[in-house]
């Protein structure tokens, strides 16, 4: 469902040179994986015999017993449609090969020999084995049945789920300069299996993890790495069973080293296909596919989770925000620097020594002011050249007003108060609008008056107006056209609302100024509001998230729609995993705001089509000059039909 595939990397406890015992262990893990509705399980290199057999690989008895064990594994696989990949020594044309056998539903689909044989330090594989050749051949295997393909250039593709296309490499193949998986992926493989016997030495675990992560990122693939472990000979080496499952650079599952067992997760093949489709530099056709043989098999729904309860993968609620605190702090510092450097360049280019910014005491204008201060400091300009303008009107509360004033004072910028009540009332009178009618005209008259004041003050000082609106507001169209929608440089234009909070919090915690910190913390605890309607008993009456929906949900929707092109139904499925499992939101609430998100996203593109300049800081942005070239009058019909079916 939704192109998810449950996979497993397993390390059985083996006995060296005992294929019968080892096949029993492998079959036991196969049954366990099948019970968990797994589509694909990878076992370690040479796991049928053990990697550390040494010269016993030259014994006929061991090779014959290995084929018998493989035969038992093939028979055991008939009970389900799970694909199993196991390692064994295989004799062909009087040469011995280190191979991966790919098995499914009672059939041997093919044998993939190892391409690169290490023969340095503790490794001496060339003593026993032969490297893979260039071509794919057919081989007959005694006691197994029909001839099967043998070669490094074999892809295994699910007939009924072609998104699952498997390529195989073995241990050292990954550690060389041009791994076979490079061409496997370019020829169409979405998943790479690596059967490994990587011994453990100090520091190798971290390097191995980095290697698998980076290869999955480089190839835009799922990478399932199964490592030899307990039971291998410790005459000279120790094997830790370090199993890893990665997807496009992200580590999804990792075993504890020095323990026998298995790790499971779901690969999102739809995400990988979407990413490859998006990247024009990724090519999966042409010469790279030459010489490959594609072997088909059936999954028959095996390992494709259909319900939330049958789904193991965890999705964070805030995809724009790193969950790890140290990573989050590093991300915040980086983004603040990106924003400030973007503004610094614009100020330098225009020879501006003055910046004008409307400060409301809210989150977005606070972040924009902090970024502006950072840019001025980088240029060694006097902060007094920053004109912070507070423009109290009908909806302004004492709390936000005082925070705007205190923030400006704490940062040492210039502060100017321009009350708007009278000028707005005059304008309403001029256009014949009754101020008692608190409709969109009532609200937007104030928003546009604010922008007019800022623009004219910028003209007075020879400066530029710094935009405060964030990406979440732009995605929803929650901005007044030619009001807060407009500026001369929008520093927050690609920062989502959920991240704005953490950026301000990070600044507060690292400022070293208790007065500034206290103001910022109070801004953070203030409800998000445009403050265009009068307060009730002195308290904000107009709360944005009650009107357009929670930003946690909208940012989640935005990320998966823009970053991976997911359908509404898939986003709904993921949102339920993230927000409904712990009871934060009801399913109907998620659906309601998802529908609102799509409706507003399509209807409000005209505002994004003429956005001011602003720096891109993350992998998702809505600038019409970069990430979102969308017609302003595109129909929503296709998406609406899918929403109606949810």
Secondary structure, DSSP 8 states (H G I E B T S, - for coil): -TTEEEEEEEE----TT-HHHHHHHHHHHHHHHHHTT-SEEE--TTTTT-TT-GGGGG-HHHHHHHHHHHHHHHHHGGGS--EEEEEEEEEETTEEEEEEEEEETTEEEEEEE-S----STT--GGGT-----SS-EEE--TTT-S-EEESSSEEEEETT-TT-EEEEEETHHHHSTT-HHHHHHHTT-SEEEEEE--B--TTHHHHHHHHHHHHHHHHTSEEEEEE--TTS--SS--B----EEEETTEEEEE--TT--EEEEEEEEHHHHHHHHHH-TT---SGGGGTT-EEEEE--TTTT---SGGG------S-TTS-SSHHHHHHHHHHHHHHHHHHHHHHHHHHT---EEEE--SSHHHHHHHHHHHHHHHHTT--GGGEEEEE---TT--HHHHHHHHHHHHHHT-EEEE---HHHHHHHHHHHT--TT--SHHHHHHHHHHHHHHHHHHHHHHT-EEEE---HHHHHHT-S-TTTTT--SEETTTT--HHHHHHHHHHHHHHS--HHHHHHHHHHHTS------S--BTTB----HHHHH--HHHHHHHHHHHHHH---HHHHHHHHIIIIITTTSS-HHHHHHHHHHHHHHHHHTHHHHTT-------SS----TTTT----TT---HHHHHHHHH-
